[in-house]
Structures are given as C-alpha cells and as structure tokens.
Amino acid sequence: MKKFYKIKNSILKNLLLAAQKANIKIKQVDPAFLTFCLEYKGKRHYLYFKKFGLNKTNAILVANKYLTNKILRKAGLKTPKTFLCQDKNNVFKLIKNKQLKYPFVIKPLSASLGTAVTAKINNNQELNLAISKIKKYWQKNHQKRMVFLAEEYIEGNDYRILILKNKVIAVTHRAFPEIIGNGRDTINQLVIKYYLARTYFKKKNKKPIFDHELMRNLKAQKVSLNDILPKGKKIRLRQTANIFGGGIANMTYKIHPFYKKIALQATQELGLNFTGIDLMTQDISKKGNYAIIELNSFPSLDMHENPDTGKPVQVTRLILKSIFPELK
C-alpha cells in the first residue's frame, strides 16, 4: 500500500511497511484516525498512532516524568533529585534552601523528543531563558496552570536502552553534538557541516539548528558564529544528546550485566513490555555510578535502526515478531 508512505510519523510508517513486507494483513479502522488492525494467522492486533498496544497499562503514567522519578526512587533505583515547580520563584526558593544548585535542568512535566528541555543551566540569566522556553511550550500545548520540573544535572555519557518483553534488544550511546576546529572554517560553517553529516538530519532532510540553545552554549564558551575555530579545539553545541537536536547515535553491544539488571527492574516496576530507558553513566560496559533520567513508553526507533555508527537493529521487525510469534 503506497499510502503508508504518506504517513508522517516514521515509527508507525516503518512498522506498517515492515508488516506489509511480512505479508501481515493491514486494515485501517477509520481514515479519520491513525488506527490500524494487523492480522496474521487469525490473530488481530491494533495500533493507534505510534502506540503499538504492547504497554497495556501504565504507559500514560510513564509520560509523567515526576511520578516516574518518584516510583523508581522508591523502588531503590537511582534517579536525579527532581522538584515540581510552577514558576521561577519556586526554583529560586529551592536554590536559596540549598535543595538545588547550579548547574541543573529545567524541563516539561510531560514531553518527548527533548522538547523545551534546557540542561546544565549555570546562572540566573540562563534560568530566565529556560523558564521562557517552558512558558512558550506550555501556552502552545496546555490551558491549565503551568507545571514543570527542576532537576539535578547529572554528568556522564547518555545511553538509551531499549527493552522489549523483558529483553534488552538495543543499546545506543548518544554523544553530545560537538564540533572540532580545523583552523580554516568559521564556527557557523562547522555547525552546518556537522548537521549535514548526521544520519537523522540527512534521512529526514532537516536543516541545521541555529537557535537560542546554540547561542547560549557558544556564549558560555566565549566564542561566536563568525569566529574561526583553532585546529583541534572542541566546542559543544548543546547540553543534551538527543538525536533530534544533533546528538550522534552510536550503537554499542557492550552493556554490563549490572545495567541490564537496572533497566529490567525499572521496566518491570512500571509494568511495561516496551520501553526506552535514558540512563547516564561514565561507561555502560563497566559497573559504576548511574542515574535513570527517564523512561519512554513510546520510544523513537530511529537511533537504533539508523545509527551514525555501528550495526543497526531492526526494531520494527522485532516488535512484529513479539506481536505475532509465528512470524518467520
């Protein structure tokens, strides 16, 4: 069915195309909604938008990052200190009472793809910009009183662990977006080259990102877009490693059993069959200190299926196999 190519959500589109290739019958429940029925050997399974029907319960709960954090903490798992706030005065009070200190993170209570997240906030000016970003997000998506999170900043490397039915099926290291000077190009030119080299940006035909977050980080490192970066000098463009903001997806297969156990415990605690766990640690191949940043019950698959480096994992195929075990 060529019409699947018109579906904008890549997660759903790729799953439907894979199902079609596997000779699974596909019927759209109603053209007004992105809802489909898959049928194979008499068994039917429903898909709604990017919700695969694998997480029967608690998927909505996991979308609330504050509650998820509290649940994981009570289960004995390490998470960042997180506070529920309604305005910047709440944040200043936390700082004054020494419950929170710079640097820290401001992010929405419930959002995905790194939307409206400001990480490693170092001063009041950056905090004001972060609150402004949250306000714009909230006004666009909500009508009730604004609520957001102030969260302890965790140093380390960013990993996404993908779990399907109590099994780790993929681990991706998301490297922070950084450029390295060559002594010839301006920072502006290097930023453009960096984004054009990213697999996600090439595949989606995305343009390089020049926004307040980029300018904030350049200012903190005392450089500007017109500066020629000396050879070998490294500049970080953003303080989050999300691939939608330019993070580099590096597939890795060296995950220590300690982290597998941690990831499975977190998934089981919330009763999820399919989840992506964001975990910070220095090296996931070695046991050490860590923090679970959040869980995603509707995780993106791009970083695993189209990484910048490493062998891709065909997650859509594994999902279909989990729905229809008879599938060859």
C-alpha positions as CSV (number, residue, x, y, z in Angstrom):
1,M,0.0,0.0,0.0
2,K,1.7,3.1,-1.2
3,K,-0.5,5.3,1.1
4,F,1.7,4.2,4.0
5,Y,4.5,6.4,2.6
6,K,2.2,9.5,3.2
7,I,2.1,8.8,6.9
8,K,4.3,11.5,8.6
9,N,5.1,9.5,11.8
10,S,8.1,7.5,10.9
11,I,7.7,4.9,13.7
12,L,4.2,3.9,12.6
13,K,5.0,4.1,8.9
14,N,8.0,1.9,9.2
15,L,6.1,-0.7,11.3
16,L,3.3,-0.8,8.7
17,L,5.8,-1.2,5.8
18,A,7.6,-4.0,7.7
19,A,4.2,-5.7,8.3
20,Q,3.3,-5.4,4.7
21,K,6.6,-6.9,3.7
22,A,6.0,-9.8,6.1
23,N,2.6,-10.5,4.4
24,I,0.6,-9.4,7.5
25,K,-2.9,-8.2,6.6
26,I,-3.4,-4.5,7.3
27,K,-6.7,-2.7,7.6
28,Q,-7.3,0.9,8.6
29,V,-10.0,1.1,11.3
30,D,-11.1,4.6,10.2
31,P,-9.5,7.2,7.9
32,A,-10.1,10.0,10.4
33,F,-7.6,8.3,12.8
34,L,-4.2,6.7,12.5
35,T,-5.6,3.4,13.8
36,F,-4.8,0.1,12.1
37,C,-5.7,-3.6,12.6
38,L,-2.9,-6.1,11.9
39,E,-4.0,-9.7,11.3
40,Y,-1.8,-12.8,10.9
41,K,-2.9,-16.4,11.1
42,G,-6.2,-15.4,12.7
43,K,-4.7,-13.2,15.4
44,R,-5.6,-9.5,15.4
45,H,-3.6,-6.6,16.9
46,Y,-4.5,-2.9,16.9
47,L,-2.1,0.1,16.5
48,Y,-3.1,3.6,17.4
49,F,-0.8,6.3,16.1
50,K,2.7,5.4,17.5
51,K,1.2,3.3,20.3
52,F,1.8,-0.3,19.4
53,G,-0.5,-1.8,22.0
54,L,2.4,-3.5,23.8
55,N,2.1,-1.5,27.0
56,K,-1.4,-2.4,28.2
57,T,-1.1,-0.3,31.4
58,N,1.0,2.5,32.9
59,A,2.0,4.0,29.5
60,I,0.2,7.2,30.4
61,L,1.7,7.2,33.9
62,V,5.3,7.0,32.5
63,A,4.6,10.1,30.5
64,N,4.5,12.0,33.8
65,K,8.3,12.3,34.4
66,Y,7.9,13.5,38.0
67,L,5.8,10.5,39.1
68,T,8.0,8.1,37.2
69,N,11.0,9.5,39.0
70,K,9.4,9.0,42.4
71,I,8.3,5.5,41.7
72,L,11.8,4.5,40.5
73,R,13.4,6.1,43.6
74,K,11.0,4.2,46.0
75,A,12.0,1.0,44.2
76,G,15.6,1.6,45.1
77,L,16.8,2.8,41.7
78,K,19.0,6.0,41.3
79,T,17.4,9.0,39.7
80,P,18.2,12.7,39.7
81,K,16.7,14.9,42.5
82,T,13.6,16.3,40.9
83,F,11.2,19.1,42.0
84,L,7.8,20.1,40.8
85,C,7.6,23.8,40.1
86,Q,5.0,26.3,38.8
87,D,7.2,29.4,38.3
88,K,10.7,30.7,38.6
89,N,10.2,31.8,42.2
90,N,9.8,28.1,43.1
91,V,13.2,27.4,41.6
92,F,14.8,30.4,43.4
93,K,13.4,29.1,46.6
94,L,14.9,25.7,46.0
95,I,18.3,27.3,45.4
96,K,18.0,29.5,48.5
97,N,17.2,26.5,50.6
98,K,20.1,24.6,49.1
99,Q,17.9,21.8,47.8
100,L,19.0,22.6,44.3
101,K,22.2,24.1,43.0
102,Y,23.7,25.2,39.7
103,P,24.0,23.5,37.2
104,F,20.6,22.0,36.9
105,V,17.9,21.1,34.3
106,I,14.5,22.7,33.5
107,K,12.1,20.5,31.5
108,P,8.4,19.9,31.0
109,L,6.4,17.6,33.2
110,S,5.5,15.5,30.1
111,A,7.0,15.9,26.7
112,S,9.2,13.9,24.3
113,L,12.0,14.4,21.7
114,G,13.8,16.8,24.0
115,T,11.1,19.5,23.6
116,A,11.6,22.6,25.8
117,V,14.5,21.0,27.8
118,T,17.3,23.2,29.0
119,A,20.2,21.3,30.5
120,K,23.2,22.5,32.5
121,I,21.8,25.9,33.5
122,N,24.6,27.8,35.1
123,N,23.2,31.1,36.2
124,N,20.0,33.3,36.7
125,Q,20.1,34.6,33.1
126,E,20.1,31.1,31.7
127,L,17.3,30.1,34.1
128,N,15.2,33.0,32.8
129,L,15.7,31.8,29.3
130,A,14.8,28.3,30.3
131,I,11.6,29.4,32.0
132,S,10.6,31.5,28.9
133,K,11.0,28.4,26.8
134,I,8.8,26.4,29.1
135,K,6.2,29.1,29.1
136,K,6.0,29.1,25.3
137,Y,5.7,25.3,25.2
138,W,3.0,25.3,27.9
139,Q,0.9,28.0,26.3
140,K,1.0,26.2,23.0
141,N,0.1,22.7,24.4
142,H,-1.9,23.3,27.6
143,Q,-4.6,25.5,29.1
144,K,-4.2,24.8,32.8
145,R,-1.7,26.4,35.2
146,M,1.9,25.8,34.2
147,V,3.8,23.0,35.8
148,F,7.4,22.0,35.1
149,L,10.4,20.2,36.6
150,A,13.7,21.5,38.1
151,E,16.1,18.6,38.1
152,E,19.6,17.9,39.3
153,Y,22.1,17.9,36.4
154,I,24.0,14.5,36.1
155,E,27.4,14.4,34.5
156,G,28.3,11.4,32.3
157,N,27.5,9.8,29.0
158,D,24.0,9.5,27.7
159,Y,22.6,6.0,26.8
160,R,19.3,4.8,25.5
161,I,18.5,1.2,26.5
162,L,15.6,-0.4,24.5
163,I,13.7,-3.2,26.2
164,L,11.1,-5.5,24.6
165,K,9.3,-8.1,26.7
166,N,12.0,-8.3,29.4
167,K,14.9,-8.4,27.0
168,V,17.4,-5.7,26.1
169,I,17.3,-5.5,22.3
170,A,19.4,-2.4,21.7
171,V,21.7,0.0,23.4
172,T,22.7,3.3,21.9
173,H,25.3,5.8,23.1
174,R,24.1,9.3,22.3
175,A,27.1,11.6,22.0
176,F,26.7,15.3,22.6
177,P,26.8,17.5,19.5
178,E,30.3,18.9,19.2
179,I,32.5,20.5,16.5
180,I,36.3,20.4,16.2
181,G,38.2,23.3,14.7
182,N,40.3,23.0,11.6
183,G,41.9,26.4,11.7
184,R,40.1,27.5,8.5
185,D,36.3,27.3,8.9
186,T,34.2,29.6,11.0
187,I,32.0,28.1,13.7
188,N,29.0,28.9,11.5
189,Q,30.5,26.8,8.7
190,L,31.4,23.9,11.1
191,V,27.9,23.8,12.6
192,I,26.4,23.5,9.1
193,K,28.9,20.7,8.2
194,Y,28.2,18.9,11.4
195,Y,24.4,18.7,11.0
196,L,24.7,17.8,7.3
197,A,26.8,14.7,8.4
198,R,24.2,13.4,10.9
199,T,22.3,10.4,9.7
200,Y,19.0,11.5,11.2
201,F,19.2,15.0,9.6
202,K,20.2,13.6,6.2
203,K,17.4,11.0,6.3
204,K,14.7,13.5,7.3
205,N,16.2,16.3,5.2
206,K,16.4,18.5,8.3
207,K,18.1,21.9,8.3
208,P,21.0,22.7,10.8
209,I,19.7,24.1,14.1
210,F,20.6,27.7,14.9
211,D,18.6,28.7,18.0
212,H,18.9,30.2,21.5
213,E,20.3,26.9,22.9
214,L,23.2,27.0,20.4
215,M,23.9,30.7,21.1
216,R,23.7,30.0,24.9
217,N,26.4,27.4,24.6
218,L,28.6,29.4,22.3
219,K,28.4,32.4,24.7
220,A,29.3,30.1,27.7
221,Q,32.4,29.0,25.8
222,K,33.2,32.6,24.8
223,V,33.0,32.2,21.1
224,S,30.7,33.4,18.3
225,L,29.5,32.1,14.9
226,N,31.9,34.2,13.0
227,D,35.0,33.1,14.9
228,I,37.4,30.8,13.1
229,L,37.9,27.8,15.5
230,P,41.6,26.9,16.0
231,K,42.7,23.5,14.8
232,G,41.8,20.8,17.4
233,K,39.7,23.0,19.6
234,K,36.4,21.4,20.6
235,I,33.1,23.3,21.1
236,R,29.9,21.7,22.4
237,L,26.8,22.9,20.6
238,R,24.1,21.7,23.0
239,Q,23.9,20.3,26.5
240,T,21.5,17.4,25.5
241,A,22.5,14.5,23.4
242,N,19.1,13.9,21.8
243,I,19.4,12.9,18.1
244,F,16.6,15.3,17.2
245,G,18.9,18.2,18.3
246,G,22.0,16.7,16.6
247,G,23.3,14.1,19.0
248,I,25.3,11.3,17.5
249,A,23.8,7.8,17.7
250,N,26.5,5.2,18.3
251,M,25.3,1.6,18.6
252,T,27.0,-0.4,21.3
253,Y,26.7,-4.0,22.3
254,K,28.9,-3.8,25.4
255,I,26.5,-3.4,28.3
256,H,27.5,-4.6,31.7
257,P,25.0,-7.1,33.3
258,F,24.6,-4.6,36.2
259,Y,22.9,-2.1,33.9
260,K,20.8,-4.8,32.2
261,K,19.5,-5.7,35.7
262,I,18.8,-2.0,36.5
263,A,17.0,-1.5,33.2
264,L,14.9,-4.6,33.5
265,Q,14.0,-3.7,37.1
266,A,12.8,-0.2,36.1
267,T,10.7,-1.7,33.3
268,Q,9.1,-4.3,35.5
269,E,8.4,-1.8,38.2
270,L,6.2,0.1,35.9
271,G,4.7,-3.0,34.1
272,L,6.0,-2.1,30.7
273,N,6.6,-4.5,27.8
274,F,8.3,-2.0,25.5
275,T,10.3,1.0,26.8
276,G,13.3,3.1,26.1
277,I,15.4,4.0,29.2
278,D,17.6,7.1,29.3
279,L,20.5,6.4,31.6
280,M,23.6,8.4,32.5
281,T,26.8,6.8,33.4
282,Q,30.5,7.1,32.5
283,D,30.8,3.8,30.7
284,I,27.9,1.4,30.3
285,S,30.4,-1.5,29.7
286,K,31.7,-1.2,33.3
287,K,29.8,-1.2,36.6
288,G,29.7,2.2,38.2
289,N,27.6,5.1,39.4
290,Y,24.5,5.9,37.3
291,A,21.2,7.7,37.2
292,I,18.0,6.9,35.3
293,I,16.9,10.1,33.8
294,E,13.5,9.0,32.4
295,L,11.5,6.2,30.8
296,N,9.8,6.4,27.4
297,S,6.8,4.2,26.8
298,F,6.6,5.3,23.1
299,P,10.4,5.5,22.3
300,S,11.8,6.7,19.0
301,L,13.4,3.9,16.9
302,D,15.5,6.0,14.5
303,M,18.6,6.0,16.6
304,H,18.6,2.2,16.7
305,E,17.6,1.5,13.1
306,N,19.6,4.3,11.5
307,P,22.6,5.0,13.8
308,D,25.5,7.2,12.9
309,T,27.9,4.4,13.7
310,G,27.5,0.7,14.5
311,K,25.3,-2.1,13.1
312,P,21.6,-1.2,13.0
313,V,19.0,-3.1,14.9
314,Q,15.7,-3.8,13.0
315,V,13.5,-2.9,15.9
316,T,10.3,-2.8,13.8
317,R,10.8,-6.4,12.8
318,L,11.4,-7.5,16.5
319,I,8.2,-5.7,17.5
320,L,6.2,-7.5,14.9
321,K,7.7,-10.8,16.0
322,S,6.7,-10.1,19.6
323,I,3.1,-9.4,18.4
324,F,3.0,-12.4,16.1
325,P,5.4,-15.1,17.4
326,E,4.6,-17.4,14.5
327,L,6.1,-14.8,12.1
328,K,9.1,-16.2,10.3
